[in-house]
Amino acid sequence: MDSQLHAMREDFRQAIIAGVERLTACADLLDRINVFPIADGDTGRNFVISLSPLRRPERDRKIVARDLLLSARGNSGNIASAFFQCFIQSDSLEDLPDTVRLGRDRSRKAIPEPQEGTMLSFFDALAAGLPDAGVLSDPERIAELLTQLETVVRNTTDQQQKLRKAGVVDAGALGLFLYFEGFFHLLAGGRVPFRLLPEAFRDRLQISPSYGGDRETGYCVDTVLQGEADAAETGQMLTTLGESVIVTRTDACYKIHFHTQDREDARRKLVRLGKVIGWAEDDLHQQTSAFARTSREPAIHIMTDAAASLSRQDAKDLGISLLDSYITIGDRCLPETYFSPEELYNAMRSGQRVTTAQASVFERHQFYASVMSRYAQVLYLCVGSAFTGNYPVVMDWKRQHDPEDRLVVLDTGAASGRLGVLARAVAACASEADEAGRVIAYARQALTRCEEYVFLDRLEYLAAGGRLSKTGAFFGDMLHMKPIVSPMAEGVRKVGIARNRKDQLRFALDALDCSLKQDNNALILLEYSDNRPWVDEVGLEVAKRYPEARIVVHSLSLTSGAHMGPGTWALAFLPDLRMQ
């Protein structure tokens, strides 16, 4: 009996992870259609952050539930967090329907004014579709349940005025559908196939051209309150903090989400009730303004890896689909673009354990499928095969799922800034080109002309990652020897050495002089770790020499930063190929 329970729990744990990975692979789609309750384009992001504790379901369930409470972000993330805190308490398939109903009730109670045509409608349908555990042992009944849930999601368009006006389904409800597709797919041993989203939801995954979302003001706040005040009185006060209020409670800890015009006044009210721990906020005007910006579809859609020193906002602005790797800092594991440089480098300086990993093969396959389901033709600028295993994984997927050869994959041999320069340049070409072949030809030419030079500050971080002997790192740091490396197709190559920043700058300017003409329109990328002021100074020197160049200052890819450490900076550039 114990072995059967252990096997069930392991299947359940793996299904929980599969759900998160399926949802994460489609996060950018959720952001693109997120217009309810406001058009701020962050539902996918909020789901990924909020449900990240589910990636480690083997831990004590009380710890996972508390992490879910603390990590919840946004409307969607907080409502989902309330549900999953109950959902993960299942000990067997027999009690899963009960935990679904408990989660449904908890999520509904977290909202002062629950509305239909939202995630709550999905939870209602899920609870109704699981009257007993018999459904979970029959793939045909699971497929029927998913069909019912698909209908519920599709119907949200007509249940909310904003959704009807935009012509899309509710992003939160769709996110839950994606989660449970992944969950049930694994629970059924792969016998329940995934739906093609454009076929399942037809024209309800594209914002209507006539839709003009309202610009909002104020802030979206997520915070946690610890206090011993009267629960009923505290709960009532919290509902007055602003709009879109969601409150969940565990013991003497309240997780609160709200929108407010006056964040400082809201904080003062909270401090009177207890200790405020954790405070995350988004500028709603900035978010809704960015969401309203639209651009035409290019001749071919560009996809690349987050190793390219691109942020998620960069990717949105450039029309690029971005595949993340993962960073783990202590107990927190998130896609690299969901951490800030400050979080990473502060952790490294304080001695916290930092590790990196690629997304699972399953998640990468889901990502490729998601992108290919939405675009007629895709060019994947893949991080160099010397750095990750993404190239063989995508080629294996392509052989099985791309008979029409719609996915063009280039092993760029690049990473970090070199890949970032290439992606930016190719995306710009795609936005102007009238046919895909021209973009592909440009990309092939550009990848042979990109250069990058990385200037390391200390060697101890490379040694910690096994990329350099600890003895070599010790003597290098002691002698103030700072290597200069260049990521190439065959791997990282040492190209020089410097004793100080002055030497580093001289090397950088000499490298530019060797490859660029002063009067061209080159693309130059300067990357910082925790040293933005210094890199800004470098930018001024570069601008003096190349006044016509386009100079971008951006944070170094965090997976690169995790291996190279604080103090690292880099220079990457591409000549203007139109002048060649």
N, C-alpha and C positions, 0 to 999 in steps of 0.2 A: 504493500500500500504506500509506504514511504517513497519507494522508487517511482511509483506511478505519479505521486504528488509532485516529486521533484521534476519529472519529465514534463508534467503539465505546466508547472511554474516556468520551466525553461522555455517551452513553446510560447507561453504567454509573454515572457520577457522579450523574446525575440520579435514577437508580433508588435509589442509596444514600440520597439526601436524601429521596425519597418514602417510603422505609421508615421513616425517623426521624419524619417528619411524621405518617404513619398511626398509628404507635405513640403519639406524643405526644398526639394528639387523643383517645386512649382511656386516657390515664394514670390518670385518676380511677377508671375501672372496674377497672383492675389493683389499685389501692390498696384498693378495696372488698372484693376477694376474696383478699387476700394473707394467708393463714394458715400457709403453709409457707415456711421451717422454723419460724418463729414468727409469731404474728398481730400484726404491727406496722404493717401497712397502708402500706408505703412502696415497694413494688415499682415502681409507676408512676413515682414521683419518682426512684428510683434509676436507672431506665432513661433517663429524660430527661436527667439530669445526666451519666451515664456515657457515653452515646452522642452527646452534644452535639458532640464533635469531628467527627462524620460529617456535620454540616451544611456543612462546608467541605472536601469531599473533593478539591478541585482542588489543595490544597497538597501539598508533598512527602510521600510516603507514610510515610517514617520519622518525620516530625514528627507526622502524624496518629496513627500507632501509639503514639508516646510520649505524646501527649495523651490517648489512650484509656486508657493505663496509669495516668496520673496522675489522671484525672478519675473513675475507677471508684468507685462507691459501692454498699455493700450486697452481699448474696449475689448477687442477680440481675445487678447492674451489673458486678461483678468477673468473673463467669463469662462474661457477654456480651462484656466487654472483651477477654478472652483470645481468644475466637473471632474477633472483628472485627479484631483486630490482624493476623491471618492473612488474613482474607477480603478486606481492602482491597488486598492485594498483587497481585491479579489484573491481568494485562496484556491479557488477551483473554477472550472467552467460552470459548475452548477450555480454558483452565487454571482456570476457575472451579470445576469439580468438585474439582480437586486442592486449591485453597485452602480449600474447604469442609471437606474431610477433615482438612487440617492444623489448621484452627480447631477442629474437633471434638476432635481429639487433644489440642490445647493446653488447651482448657477442661477436659477430663477430668483431665488431669495436675495441674491447679491445685488439685484437691480431694483431700484425704487419703483420704476415704471416699465415693467417688461413689455416688449412689443413682439408681435408675430411677424413672420417674414424675415426672421433673423436666425442666429445660431440657436435660439431657444426653440424655434420650430423644428430644427434638425434634431435636437435632443429629445423632443417630444416624440418624433417619428421613430427615432432609434429605440427609445424605451418601449413604444407600442409594438415595434417589430421584433422585440426580444421578449415574448411572453414567458419563455422558458429556455433552458439551456439546450434543448433539442435542436434549435436552429443552428447552433455553433458546430454541430457534428455532421451537418449535411451541406455539402457545397452547393447544391441546387437551391436550398432554402437561403443560404447566405447570398447567393446571386440574386434571388428574389428580393431580399431585404435591401441590397444595394440599389436595385432598380427603384424601389420605393423611395429610398433616400435621394436618389438622383432626381426624382420627380419633385420632391420637397424643395430641393435646392433650386430647380428650374422655376418653380412657382414663386420664389421670393421676389422675382422681378416685378410681379403684378401686385405684391402685397405692401410694398413701400414706395411712396411717391418719388423719392430720389432715385431709387433703382429703376423705376419705370421710365423716368425722364432720361436716365443715362443708358437704358436698354441693356443692363447687365444684371447678373445674379448677385446675391449678397456674398461678398468676399469671405466673410467669416463662416457662413454656412458651407461654401465651397471648400474652404480650408479643412473643415471637419470631415467633409465627404472624402477628400483626398487622404486624410489621416486614416479613416476607417477602411478605405480601399486597401491601403498598405497593410493595415492590421489584419483584416479578414483574409487577404491574399496569402499571407504567411500562415495564419492559423489554419487555413484550408489546404496547406501543403502546396500552394501554387496552382490549385485547380480552379480558382476563380480569377479569370483574366482581368487585366486592367482595361477600363474603357478609354477610348479615344475622346479626349475632352471636347474638341470642336464638334464631334458628331453627337456626343451626349447633350451638350448645351447649345449646339448650333450657333446662332448669331448672338448669344448672350455673354460672350467673353470679350467683346470689343465695345469700348465707349462710343456712343452715338456721336457722329460729327457735329450734331446740333447741340450737344450738351455743353454747357458752360458752368462749371462748378463755382459755387460762391467762395469768395476769399474770406477766410476766417481770421480772427484776431485772438490774442490771448495765448494760453499755454496748456498743453496736455501734460498732466502731472501724474506720476506714480510714486507713492511713498509708503512707508510702513510706520505705524504708531504703536509704541509700547506704553501701556498704562493700566492702572487699576481702577480707573473711574467707573461709575455705574454704567453697565453695558448698554442698557436701554437708552439712557440719556446720551451716551457717547455716540451710539449708532444713529440716533436722530439728528445730532448736530452734524455728523459727517455728511449726511445727505444734503446739507445746505451749503457745502463748500463751493459748488458751482454746477455745471451741467455734466451730463454723461457720467454721473457718479456710479461707481461700483465699489462695494465694500464686502470683503470677506474677512472672517475672523478665525484664528486658531489660538486657543487659550487666551492670554492677555495681549495678543498681537493682532493688530488690524492692518490689512492690506487695502489701500485706498487708491482709486483712480478717479480723476475728475478733470474737467476743463474749467479754467478760470481766467478772468481778465487781470486779476491781481494776485499773483503768486505769493507775494510777501505777506499780504493780509491773510491768505489761507494758511501760510506757515505759522503766523502768530496765533491763529485760532487753534492749530494743532498742538503747538507747544504748551498751551494752557491745559491740554488734556493728558499729556504724557511726553515721552521721549520720542522724537522723530529720528528714525534711522533709515538711511537710504533715501535718496531724492533724485529722481530722473525726470527730465522735462523736455518737451519738444515745442518749438515755436510754431504755432498753428498757421500764422500768416506765411511764414517761410515754406512750410510744407504744402499748404493749399495752393500757393502761387506756383511752386515747382510742379505740382501735379497738373495744373492747368496748361502747362506748356506742352505743345504737341509738335511733332515733326513727321515728315513723310517717310514712308517705308523705303529703305534703300533697295538697290538692285539685288543685293544679296545680304542676308543678315549675318552679322559678325558675332562670333562667340569666342571667348578666351578664358583664361584662368585668373583667379584673383592674385596669383603670384606675379601678375603683371603690374604691380604697384598702381592699381586702380581701386577707387572706393566704389561703393554701391551707387552713390549719387553720380559719380563720373560715368559709370556704366549706363545709368538711366539717361543722362544727358547725351551720351554718345550713341545710344541705341544698341548697346552691347549686352549680350547675355554673359553672365559671369559665374564660373564654377569655382566654388570656394574649396580650399583645404581647411583643416581644423587646427586650432590652437587650444591647448589645455593649460590653464593657469590655476594651480592648486586643484580645487574640485570643480572649477568652471570650465566647460568645454563648449566652444562656439565656433562657427565659421570665422575665418580670420578677419573678414571685413566687418564683423560685428563687435570686435574689440577696438578700442582707441589706442593710438600709439602710447599715450600716457599710461594706460593700464598695463600694457606689456612691459615697457621699460622701467616703470616703477617697481613692478614685480621682480624683474631681473636684477635690478640694483639691490633689492632687499633680500635676495637669495632664494625667492620662491622657485619651486620647480616649474619649469616651462617646457612643454613638449609640443611637437607638431605631428600631424598625421593627415593622410589623404582621406577624402570621403570614401565610404565603403563602395565596393563595386556596384552593389545594388543601387545606392543613391546616385552614383554617376550614371548608371544606365537609365534611371528615372529622369535625370536631368536631360540627357540627350533626347530621350523620347518626348519630354515636355517641349523642348525647343523645336524639335522637328515636327511636332504636331501643329505648330503655330506659324511656321514660316515655310515658304515654298522651296527656298534654297538657303543653305547655311555654309559659311566659311568658318571653320574652327582653327584659330591660331593657337595651337596646342603648345603648352610649356615644353621645353626641350626634354627629350626622353632620357637625357643624362641626369635629370634632376628629379623627375617623378615617373610613375608608371601610367600616367594618363594616356599617353599615345597608344600603347598596346591595348589598353582597355577600350578606348573609343574605336579603334580599328576592329576589334573583335565584335563590338556592338554593331558597327557598320556592316560587317559581313553578314550578320544575321538579320538586320532590320532595315537595310537601305538598298533594296534591289534597284531602285530608280536612280541611284547615285546622286541624291540631292544634297548629301553632306560631303563637303570638300574639307579634308583634314590636312593641315600642314604641320609637320614636326619642325617647329621654328628653330630648335636648338637654343632657344633663348629663355630667360627667366627674368624676374624682377624688372628693372628699368628698361632693359633691352626689349623685353616683351611688351612693356607698357608703351614705349615709343612706337613700336610696330603696330600695336592695337589702335592707338590714337590716330596714327597716320592712315591706316587702312580703313578705319571707320569714317574718316573725313573723305577719303576717296570714294567709299561706297555711297555716301550721301550725295555725291555729285555725279557719279557714273550713271549711264543709262543702260548698262548691261553687265551681268555678273562676270563675264570673262575678263573684262578690263580690270576689275577689282582683284581677281585672283592673280592675274599677271603682275599687277602692281605689288601685291603682297609678296610674291616670290622674289621679285627684284629687291624689295625693301629689306627682307630678312637677311640678305647678304650684305647690306650696307649699314645696318644698325651696329652701334658700338656702345659698350658700357664699361665704366671703370668704378670699382667699389673701393672706398678708402676706409680701412678698419682702424679703430681706435685702440682696442685691446684684443689680445688673442685668447683670453681665458674662456670666452664663450664658444669659440670654435673647438677648443680643447674639450670643453664640457660635452659637446655634441659628438665627440669622437673624430672630428675632422682635422685634428692636429694633436700631436703628443703634448701632454701636460708639461713635460720638460721644455719642449720647444716654446710653448706659450709663456712659461715662466721667464726664460732667458730673453725672449723677444720683448716682453713687457718691461723687464728690468733694464734692457738696453734701449728702450724707447724706439724699437724697430716696429714700424707700422706698415704691414704689407699692403700692396695695391693689387687687386685681383680683377679678372675680367671673366664673367660667365660666358663660356663658349659652347658650341655644339657638343664637344667631347667632355665638357665639365668645366670646373672653375680653374682658370690658369693664373698663376702668379706672374704679374707683368712689371712689378717695380716695388720699391720700398721707400718709405719716407720717415723722417724723424719727428716732424711736427706738421701743423696745419699749413704753414707757409710752404713747405715742400709739397704737400698734397695739392695745394692750389696751383703751384707752378706746374706740376705734372698734368693737372686737369686742363689748364690753358694751353699747354704744349700739345696735348692730345687733340684738342679742338683745332688748333692751328694746322696740324698735320692733315686733318680730314675735311675741313670746311673752308669755304671762301668767305671772306668778311662781308661780301655784299649779297650773299644768298639768303634764302628764307628757310633755313634749317629749323627742325624741331629739336629743342634741347630740353631734357628733363633733369631737374636737380632733385635728389631724394634725401630726406632727412630722417633721422631716428628720433632722438630726444634733443636735437641740436638745431632747431629751426632758425634761431638768430644767426648762427654761423653760415648756414646754407643760404640764407637771404643775402648775407654779405658776398658770398660766392656769386650769387645771381647778379648782383650789381656789377661785379667785375666782368662777368660774362657778357652782360648787356652792353658794357662800354665797347667791347670788341665786336659784338655781333648785334648791332642795333636793329637789324631787319629780321632777326631770328624770332621765332615764337618760343618763349621760355616759360616752362611750367615748373612750379615748385610744388612737390607732393611728398607725402610720407612714403618711406621705403615699404615695400611689401612686408607685412608683419611676419610671414613665414620666413622670409629672408632675415628680417630683424631678429627673430627668435634664435637664429643660428649665429648671427654676426654680432649682436649685442648693441648696447647703448654706445653713442659716440660715432657710430658708423654713418657715413654719408656716401652718395654715389652720383655719378654723372652718366647720363645716357643721351645719345643723339642720333639723328638721321638726317643726312643731307637732303636738300630739296631735289627730288628725283626729276622734277620737271626741267631742271636746269642742266641735267646730265646730257 
